[in-house]
Amino acid sequence: MITTSDYVQYQTLKDSSSIENWIDDGTIFSNREDFKTVIHHLCKYKDQNKYDYSKNNGKKAYSPIYAHYLEIMIPQNFSNEEKKSFIEKYMISLNPCFKNNSFLYCYKYKEQGKGHYIEVICFTRKYYKRKQRKLITYNSDYYFDEVNKRRCTMNNPNAVRLHRKGEPKINSVGEKIYQDYYCSPKETEVFKYKNINNLRTKLIKIVQYVRLLKNRDYWKNQIKFFSRITVSTWKHREKIRIKNQMIQRINSIVGDIQEALYVSRFWYDVERSFYKLIYNIDKILYKSEWRDSISGRTVYLGLNQSSASVEDNLILLEKYIEEKIKNWWNDEIFHGYGLEWFR
């Protein structure tokens, strides 16, 4: 894989006290001025609606996720305005939902040793402008064993159905029970993954993509070897965005190689081979299926799959293309003379 110095750490925050401790430690910036109020409502909703998971047969138990934490390394010479611009672009590139301040993120700056970092906590539940109210109902039929005085299944011989699915719940004085809330019951799938290593790779790839956005004027003047997907479809917009980010990163790598060769003595010797490399990558890039030469399995690259599957499969493809470019460099220019020098 082509080497970069990018670093992103990812963790999940499992309780509201972890979030409160993070907020109280240092100067906090956010995409909302009322972030403390929003965090209070988001954590309260999670407290009221979380499931209790216990260990089963020694297996690792799932823990509720209150928020997501990122630690991103940034250049030491960034001004405060550049830091703000960087994290705004990063969050929007991570998922377009963060364009809208209904999805909260907070951040602060950190220095450790010679490293400069931005720490971020973000929430994937939409925050509403006004308080919402819903009637609490039974999620399933409620059966009660009148002999043993406990809840039971419908197959129990002593079962009596006390409540039907969808029936409103009643409090001790006979009133219907309502719940007030300020956020969406459903979370946006920003950090959904099948493989944690693929998620970490994705978070680092976004840093590389944001660097391209920061050099937008320079980028506009570069040759685009591989075209972005421009088909407009609401259904697949998120998956197309993910693939276009990958295409832009590959364009940047290949563009850097060509620029370096232009000013060197190698270009006319390798020009034909270079464009053959472009042709071979182009053939792979837009296929709906690709055969991984390492594992031997066929990888589906089409859009009729979940966003998480698209990301995982494109990470495999991007690693393969990067390795293909690196092998070409070693074979055609100088074996062992790494690509890192122009990154």
Sine and cosine of phi, psi and omega as CSV:
sin_phi,cos_phi,sin_psi,cos_psi,sin_omega,cos_omega
0.00,0.00,0.64,-0.76,0.00,-1.00
-0.90,0.43,0.78,-0.63,-0.15,-0.99
-0.98,0.18,0.67,-0.74,0.17,-0.99
-0.71,-0.70,0.26,-0.97,0.00,-1.00
-0.99,-0.12,0.27,0.96,-0.05,-1.00
-0.95,0.30,0.56,-0.83,-0.03,-1.00
-0.60,-0.80,0.78,-0.62,0.10,-0.99
-0.66,-0.75,0.80,-0.60,0.09,-1.00
-0.97,-0.24,0.65,-0.76,0.00,-1.00
-0.81,-0.59,0.71,-0.70,0.09,-1.00
-0.59,-0.81,0.27,-0.96,0.14,-0.99
-0.92,-0.38,0.56,-0.83,0.04,-1.00
-0.98,-0.20,0.82,-0.58,-0.22,-0.98
-0.99,-0.11,-0.11,0.99,-0.02,-1.00
-0.42,-0.91,0.26,-0.97,-0.06,-1.00
-0.94,0.33,-0.49,0.87,-0.02,-1.00
-0.91,0.41,-0.57,0.82,0.05,-1.00
-0.89,0.46,-0.63,0.78,0.02,-1.00
-0.93,0.36,-0.70,0.71,0.00,-1.00
-0.88,0.48,-0.67,0.74,0.02,-1.00
-0.89,0.46,-0.64,0.77,0.01,-1.00
-0.92,0.40,-0.66,0.75,-0.01,-1.00
-0.91,0.42,-0.61,0.79,-0.07,-1.00
-0.98,0.21,-0.15,0.99,-0.08,-1.00
-0.96,-0.29,1.00,-0.09,0.07,-1.00
0.98,-0.21,0.06,-1.00,0.01,-1.00
-0.99,0.12,0.81,-0.59,-0.08,-1.00
-0.96,-0.28,0.70,-0.71,0.15,-0.99
-0.91,-0.42,0.39,-0.92,-0.06,-1.00
-0.37,-0.93,0.25,-0.97,0.12,-0.99
-1.00,0.10,0.06,1.00,0.09,-1.00
-0.66,-0.75,0.64,-0.77,0.04,-1.00
-0.96,0.28,-0.51,0.86,-0.04,-1.00
-1.00,-0.07,0.59,0.81,-0.14,-0.99
-0.87,0.49,-0.52,0.85,0.00,-1.00
-0.92,0.40,-0.64,0.77,0.05,-1.00
-0.91,0.42,-0.69,0.72,-0.01,-1.00
-0.89,0.46,-0.70,0.72,0.01,-1.00
-0.88,0.48,-0.65,0.76,0.02,-1.00
-0.85,0.52,-0.73,0.69,-0.02,-1.00
-0.93,0.37,-0.64,0.77,0.00,-1.00
-0.91,0.42,-0.68,0.74,0.01,-1.00
-0.94,0.35,-0.61,0.79,0.03,-1.00
-0.89,0.46,-0.67,0.74,0.03,-1.00
-0.89,0.46,-0.67,0.74,0.00,-1.00
-0.91,0.41,-0.64,0.77,0.04,-1.00
-0.86,0.51,-0.64,0.77,-0.07,-1.00
-0.98,0.20,-0.36,0.93,-0.14,-0.99
-0.84,-0.54,0.15,0.99,-0.02,-1.00
-0.98,0.20,0.41,-0.91,0.08,-1.00
-0.99,-0.12,0.53,-0.85,0.08,-1.00
-1.00,-0.09,0.88,-0.48,-0.02,-1.00
-0.95,-0.31,0.66,-0.75,0.04,-1.00
-0.82,-0.57,0.35,-0.94,0.00,-1.00
-0.94,0.35,0.64,-0.77,-0.03,-1.00
-0.81,-0.59,0.89,-0.46,0.01,-1.00
0.82,0.57,0.63,0.78,0.05,-1.00
0.97,0.22,0.04,1.00,0.00,-1.00
-0.98,0.20,0.41,-0.91,0.00,-1.00
-0.93,0.37,0.75,-0.66,-0.03,-1.00
-1.00,0.04,0.60,-0.80,0.07,-1.00
-0.97,0.26,0.63,-0.78,0.04,-1.00
-0.92,-0.40,0.60,-0.80,0.05,-1.00
-0.87,0.48,0.58,-0.81,0.00,-1.00
-0.95,-0.31,0.88,-0.47,0.01,-1.00
-1.00,0.00,-0.60,0.80,-0.02,-1.00
-0.36,-0.93,0.20,-0.98,0.01,-1.00
-0.90,-0.44,0.69,-0.73,-0.06,-1.00
-0.91,-0.42,0.72,-0.70,0.07,-1.00
-0.79,-0.61,0.62,-0.79,0.16,-0.99
-0.82,-0.58,0.91,-0.42,-0.15,-0.99
-0.89,-0.46,0.81,-0.58,0.07,-1.00
-0.97,0.25,0.68,-0.73,0.01,-1.00
-0.78,-0.63,0.31,-0.95,0.05,-1.00
-0.87,0.49,0.54,-0.84,-0.04,-1.00
-0.92,0.39,-0.47,0.88,-0.10,-0.99
-1.00,-0.01,0.19,0.98,0.03,-1.00
-0.92,0.40,0.74,-0.67,0.17,-0.99
-0.98,0.21,0.19,-0.98,0.02,-1.00
-0.87,0.49,-0.60,0.80,0.02,-1.00
-0.92,0.39,-0.62,0.78,0.03,-1.00
-0.93,0.37,-0.59,0.81,0.05,-1.00
-0.89,0.45,-0.70,0.71,0.01,-1.00
-0.89,0.46,-0.71,0.70,0.01,-1.00
-0.89,0.46,-0.65,0.76,-0.02,-1.00
-0.88,0.47,-0.76,0.65,-0.09,-1.00
-0.94,0.33,-0.53,0.85,0.08,-1.00
-0.89,0.46,-0.72,0.69,0.01,-1.00
-0.92,0.40,-0.61,0.79,-0.01,-1.00
-0.89,0.45,-0.74,0.67,-0.06,-1.00
-0.91,0.41,-0.64,0.77,0.02,-1.00
-0.93,0.37,-0.59,0.80,0.05,-1.00
-0.94,0.34,-0.53,0.85,0.07,-1.00
-0.89,0.46,-0.73,0.69,0.10,-1.00
-0.29,-0.96,0.74,-0.67,-0.03,-1.00
-0.88,0.48,-0.25,0.97,0.02,-1.00
-0.86,0.51,-0.43,0.90,-0.03,-1.00
-0.98,0.19,-0.02,1.00,0.20,-0.98
-0.91,0.42,-0.50,0.87,-0.06,-1.00
-0.99,-0.10,0.79,-0.61,-0.03,-1.00
-0.96,0.27,0.12,0.99,0.17,-0.98
-0.94,0.34,-0.31,0.95,0.09,-1.00
-0.96,-0.29,0.92,-0.40,-0.17,-0.99
-1.00,0.10,0.66,-0.75,0.28,-0.96
-0.63,-0.78,0.55,-0.83,0.03,-1.00
-0.80,-0.60,0.46,-0.89,-0.02,-1.00
-0.48,-0.88,0.34,-0.94,0.09,-1.00
-0.51,-0.86,0.28,-0.96,-0.07,-1.00
-0.99,-0.17,0.53,-0.85,-0.08,-1.00
-0.59,-0.81,0.64,-0.77,0.12,-0.99
-0.86,-0.52,0.74,-0.67,0.02,-1.00
-0.61,-0.79,0.90,-0.43,-0.11,-0.99
0.89,0.46,-0.79,-0.61,0.05,-1.00
-0.99,-0.10,0.04,1.00,-0.06,-1.00
-1.00,-0.06,0.59,-0.80,0.10,-0.99
-0.90,-0.43,0.71,-0.71,-0.12,-0.99
-0.69,-0.73,0.38,-0.93,0.24,-0.97
-0.90,-0.43,0.83,-0.56,0.10,-1.00
-0.99,-0.10,0.69,-0.72,-0.05,-1.00
-0.74,-0.67,0.66,-0.75,0.32,-0.95
-0.86,-0.51,0.67,-0.74,-0.03,-1.00
-0.67,-0.74,0.36,-0.93,-0.07,-1.00
-0.82,-0.57,0.64,-0.77,-0.10,-1.00
-0.95,-0.31,0.28,0.96,0.07,-1.00
-0.95,-0.32,0.77,-0.64,-0.04,-1.00
-0.93,0.36,0.71,-0.71,0.01,-1.00
-0.99,-0.16,0.78,-0.63,-0.06,-1.00
-1.00,0.02,0.45,-0.89,0.02,-1.00
-0.95,0.31,-0.51,0.86,-0.04,-1.00
-0.82,-0.58,0.43,-0.90,0.02,-1.00
-0.90,0.43,0.69,-0.72,0.05,-1.00
-0.96,-0.28,0.39,-0.92,0.04,-1.00
-0.66,-0.75,0.70,-0.71,0.05,-1.00
-0.72,-0.70,0.50,-0.87,0.05,-1.00
-0.98,0.18,0.76,-0.65,0.01,-1.00
-0.99,0.11,0.82,-0.57,-0.02,-1.00
-0.82,-0.57,0.21,-0.98,0.06,-1.00
-0.98,0.21,0.73,-0.68,-0.01,-1.00
-0.98,0.20,-0.29,0.96,0.01,-1.00
-0.43,-0.90,0.18,-0.98,0.08,-1.00
-0.88,0.48,0.65,-0.76,-0.06,-1.00
-0.95,-0.31,0.91,-0.42,0.01,-1.00
-0.94,-0.33,0.59,-0.81,-0.05,-1.00
-0.76,-0.65,0.73,-0.69,0.05,-1.00
-1.00,0.04,0.96,-0.28,-0.09,-1.00
-0.96,0.27,-0.30,0.96,0.01,-1.00
-0.98,0.18,-0.76,0.65,-0.05,-1.00
-1.00,-0.07,-0.03,1.00,0.08,-1.00
0.84,0.54,0.80,0.60,0.05,-1.00
-0.42,-0.91,0.30,-0.96,0.03,-1.00
-0.93,0.36,0.54,-0.84,-0.04,-1.00
-0.53,-0.85,-0.02,-1.00,0.05,-1.00
-1.00,-0.03,0.20,-0.98,-0.03,-1.00
-0.92,0.38,-0.32,0.95,-0.03,-1.00
-0.99,0.12,-0.16,0.99,0.02,-1.00
-0.92,0.40,0.76,-0.66,-0.02,-1.00
-0.88,0.48,-0.38,0.93,0.00,-1.00
-0.99,-0.15,0.17,0.98,-0.12,-0.99
-0.94,0.34,0.71,-0.71,0.14,-0.99
-0.79,-0.61,0.79,-0.62,0.00,-1.00
-0.99,0.16,0.90,-0.44,0.00,-1.00
-1.00,-0.02,-0.54,0.84,-0.05,-1.00
-0.61,-0.79,0.58,-0.81,0.07,-1.00
-1.00,-0.04,0.40,-0.91,0.10,-1.00
-0.86,0.51,0.74,-0.67,-0.01,-1.00
1.00,0.00,-0.13,0.99,0.02,-1.00
-0.96,0.28,0.69,-0.73,-0.01,-1.00
-0.89,0.45,0.59,-0.81,0.10,-1.00
-0.99,0.13,0.56,-0.83,-0.08,-1.00
-0.86,-0.50,0.64,-0.77,0.04,-1.00
-1.00,0.09,-0.11,-0.99,-0.12,-0.99
-0.92,0.40,-0.33,0.94,0.00,-1.00
-0.97,-0.26,0.23,0.97,0.09,-1.00
1.00,0.10,0.21,0.98,0.01,-1.00
-0.99,-0.11,0.54,-0.84,0.06,-1.00
-0.91,0.41,0.58,-0.81,-0.04,-1.00
-0.99,-0.10,0.77,-0.63,0.05,-1.00
-0.88,-0.48,0.44,-0.90,0.09,-1.00
-0.86,-0.52,0.77,-0.64,0.09,-1.00
-1.00,-0.07,0.65,-0.76,0.00,-1.00
-0.46,-0.89,0.31,-0.95,-0.08,-1.00
-0.85,-0.52,0.08,1.00,-0.07,-1.00
-0.64,-0.77,0.26,-0.97,-0.03,-1.00
-0.93,0.38,0.70,-0.72,0.08,-1.00
-0.90,0.43,-0.42,0.91,-0.05,-1.00
-0.98,-0.22,0.71,-0.70,0.04,-1.00
-1.00,0.02,0.53,-0.85,0.11,-0.99
-0.98,0.19,0.69,-0.72,-0.12,-0.99
-0.99,0.14,0.96,0.27,0.00,-1.00
-1.00,0.10,-0.66,0.75,-0.10,-0.99
-0.93,-0.36,0.39,0.92,0.04,-1.00
-0.95,0.33,0.69,-0.73,-0.04,-1.00
-0.44,-0.90,0.38,-0.93,0.13,-0.99
-0.99,-0.17,-0.40,0.91,-0.04,-1.00
-0.65,-0.76,0.84,-0.54,-0.08,-1.00
-0.89,0.46,-0.54,0.84,0.02,-1.00
-0.91,0.40,-0.58,0.82,0.06,-1.00
-0.92,0.39,-0.59,0.81,0.06,-1.00
-0.90,0.44,-0.70,0.71,0.01,-1.00
-0.89,0.46,-0.65,0.76,0.05,-1.00
-0.88,0.47,-0.67,0.74,0.02,-1.00
-0.86,0.51,-0.70,0.71,-0.04,-1.00
-0.90,0.44,-0.56,0.83,0.05,-1.00
-0.96,0.27,-0.63,0.78,0.02,-1.00
-0.87,0.49,-0.54,0.84,0.02,-1.00
-0.92,0.39,-0.59,0.81,0.08,-1.00
-0.85,0.52,-0.71,0.71,0.01,-1.00
-0.89,0.45,-0.64,0.77,0.01,-1.00
-0.91,0.41,-0.64,0.76,0.01,-1.00
-0.90,0.43,-0.59,0.81,0.08,-1.00
-0.86,0.52,-0.63,0.78,0.04,-1.00
-0.91,0.42,-0.64,0.77,0.01,-1.00
-0.91,0.42,-0.59,0.80,0.01,-1.00
-0.92,0.40,-0.45,0.89,0.04,-1.00
-0.97,-0.24,0.64,0.77,-0.11,-0.99
-0.84,0.54,-0.69,0.72,-0.05,-1.00
-0.89,0.46,-0.68,0.73,0.05,-1.00
-0.90,0.43,-0.67,0.75,-0.06,-1.00
-0.89,0.45,-0.59,0.81,-0.03,-1.00
-0.88,0.47,-0.45,0.89,-0.04,-1.00
-1.00,0.02,-0.05,1.00,-0.04,-1.00
-1.00,0.04,0.42,-0.91,0.09,-1.00
-0.94,0.35,0.72,-0.70,0.07,-1.00
-0.99,-0.13,0.96,-0.28,-0.03,-1.00
-0.95,0.30,-0.58,0.81,-0.07,-1.00
-0.82,-0.57,0.78,-0.62,-0.10,-0.99
-0.98,0.19,0.58,-0.81,0.11,-0.99
-0.96,0.30,0.39,-0.92,0.06,-1.00
-0.99,0.15,0.82,-0.57,-0.09,-1.00
-0.90,-0.44,0.14,0.99,0.03,-1.00
-0.91,0.42,0.81,-0.58,-0.04,-1.00
-1.00,-0.02,0.95,-0.32,0.05,-1.00
-0.59,-0.81,0.86,-0.51,-0.05,-1.00
-0.88,0.47,-0.60,0.80,-0.08,-1.00
-0.89,0.46,-0.63,0.78,-0.12,-0.99
-0.94,-0.35,0.30,0.95,-0.14,-0.99
-0.87,0.50,-0.63,0.78,-0.03,-1.00
-0.93,0.37,-0.64,0.77,-0.02,-1.00
-0.94,0.35,-0.61,0.79,0.05,-1.00
-0.91,0.42,-0.64,0.77,0.03,-1.00
-0.87,0.50,-0.68,0.73,0.01,-1.00
-0.88,0.47,-0.70,0.71,-0.02,-1.00
-0.93,0.36,-0.61,0.79,0.02,-1.00
-0.90,0.43,-0.57,0.82,0.08,-1.00
-0.89,0.46,-0.67,0.74,0.03,-1.00
-0.90,0.44,-0.70,0.72,0.01,-1.00
-0.87,0.50,-0.65,0.76,-0.01,-1.00
-0.92,0.39,-0.60,0.80,0.05,-1.00
-0.91,0.41,-0.67,0.74,0.02,-1.00
-0.92,0.40,-0.65,0.76,0.08,-1.00
-0.84,0.55,-0.65,0.76,-0.02,-1.00
-0.90,0.43,-0.70,0.72,0.00,-1.00
-0.88,0.47,-0.75,0.66,-0.04,-1.00
-0.92,0.40,-0.61,0.79,0.04,-1.00
-0.90,0.45,-0.63,0.77,0.04,-1.00
-0.89,0.45,-0.64,0.77,0.02,-1.00
-0.89,0.45,-0.73,0.68,-0.03,-1.00
-0.89,0.46,-0.67,0.74,0.00,-1.00
-0.89,0.46,-0.66,0.75,0.01,-1.00
-0.90,0.43,-0.63,0.77,-0.02,-1.00
-0.95,0.32,-0.52,0.85,0.02,-1.00
-0.85,0.52,-0.63,0.78,-0.08,-1.00
-1.00,-0.06,0.13,0.99,0.00,-1.00
-0.94,-0.35,-0.05,-1.00,0.01,-1.00
-1.00,0.01,0.04,1.00,-0.16,-0.99
-1.00,-0.03,-0.38,0.92,-0.29,-0.96
-0.81,0.58,-0.79,0.62,-0.10,-1.00
-0.93,0.36,-0.37,0.93,0.05,-1.00
-0.97,0.22,-0.49,0.87,-0.11,-0.99
-0.90,-0.44,0.08,1.00,-0.09,-1.00
-0.83,0.56,-0.75,0.67,-0.03,-1.00
-0.89,0.45,-0.69,0.72,0.01,-1.00
-0.90,0.43,-0.59,0.81,0.00,-1.00
-0.88,0.47,-0.73,0.69,-0.02,-1.00
-0.95,0.30,-0.40,0.92,0.13,-0.99
-0.93,0.38,-0.63,0.77,0.08,-1.00
-0.87,0.50,-0.70,0.71,0.02,-1.00
-0.86,0.51,-0.69,0.72,-0.01,-1.00
-0.88,0.48,-0.70,0.71,-0.02,-1.00
-0.92,0.40,-0.63,0.78,0.04,-1.00
-0.92,0.40,-0.67,0.74,-0.02,-1.00
-0.87,0.50,-0.61,0.79,0.00,-1.00
-0.90,0.44,-0.57,0.82,-0.03,-1.00
-0.99,0.17,-0.61,0.79,-0.26,-0.97
-0.89,0.46,-0.56,0.83,-0.12,-0.99
-0.95,-0.32,0.19,0.98,0.05,-1.00
-0.96,0.29,0.42,-0.91,0.08,-1.00
-1.00,0.07,-0.28,0.96,0.06,-1.00
-0.66,-0.75,0.50,-0.87,0.02,-1.00
-0.59,-0.81,0.69,-0.72,-0.01,-1.00
-1.00,-0.08,0.89,-0.46,0.01,-1.00
-0.96,0.27,0.90,-0.43,-0.07,-1.00
-0.93,0.36,-0.36,0.93,-0.02,-1.00
-0.99,0.16,-0.81,0.59,-0.03,-1.00
-1.00,0.09,-0.38,0.93,-0.03,-1.00
0.99,0.14,-0.01,1.00,-0.03,-1.00
-1.00,-0.04,0.41,-0.91,0.04,-1.00
-1.00,0.03,0.79,-0.62,-0.05,-1.00
-0.96,-0.29,0.81,-0.58,0.01,-1.00
-0.99,0.14,0.80,-0.61,-0.05,-1.00
-0.92,-0.38,0.06,1.00,-0.01,-1.00
-0.96,0.30,0.02,-1.00,-0.10,-1.00
-0.99,-0.12,-0.08,1.00,-0.01,-1.00
-1.00,0.07,0.84,0.54,0.05,-1.00
-0.41,-0.91,0.16,-0.99,-0.04,-1.00
-0.92,0.38,0.36,-0.93,0.04,-1.00
-0.87,0.48,-0.61,0.80,0.02,-1.00
-0.89,0.45,-0.65,0.76,0.03,-1.00
-0.93,0.37,-0.64,0.77,0.06,-1.00
-0.85,0.52,-0.73,0.68,-0.01,-1.00
-0.88,0.48,-0.74,0.67,-0.03,-1.00
-0.87,0.49,-0.70,0.72,-0.05,-1.00
-0.95,0.32,-0.59,0.81,0.03,-1.00
-0.95,0.33,-0.50,0.87,0.09,-1.00
-0.89,0.45,-0.67,0.74,0.07,-1.00
-0.87,0.49,-0.71,0.71,-0.01,-1.00
-0.90,0.43,-0.68,0.73,-0.03,-1.00
-0.91,0.42,-0.64,0.77,0.06,-1.00
-0.87,0.49,-0.66,0.75,0.00,-1.00
-0.90,0.44,-0.69,0.72,-0.01,-1.00
-0.92,0.40,-0.67,0.74,0.05,-1.00
-0.87,0.49,-0.66,0.75,0.02,-1.00
-0.92,0.40,-0.60,0.80,0.04,-1.00
-0.89,0.45,-0.67,0.74,0.03,-1.00
-0.91,0.42,-0.68,0.74,-0.02,-1.00
-0.90,0.43,-0.66,0.75,0.03,-1.00
-0.90,0.44,-0.64,0.77,0.04,-1.00
-0.88,0.48,-0.70,0.72,0.00,-1.00
-0.86,0.50,-0.73,0.69,-0.02,-1.00
-0.90,0.43,-0.63,0.78,-0.04,-1.00
-0.96,0.27,-0.63,0.78,-0.15,-0.99
-1.00,-0.08,-0.50,0.86,-0.10,-0.99
-0.97,-0.25,-0.93,0.36,-0.06,-1.00
-0.32,-0.95,0.89,-0.46,-0.02,-1.00
-0.90,0.43,0.83,-0.55,0.02,-1.00
1.00,-0.02,-0.12,0.99,0.03,-1.00
-1.00,0.03,0.99,-0.11,-0.24,-0.97
-0.90,0.43,0.29,-0.96,0.03,-1.00
-0.98,0.18,-0.16,0.99,-0.13,-0.99
-0.90,0.44,-0.37,0.93,-0.17,-0.99
-0.92,0.40,-0.42,0.91,-0.01,-1.00
-0.95,-0.30,0.11,0.99,0.00,-1.00
-0.98,0.20,0.00,0.00,0.00,0.00
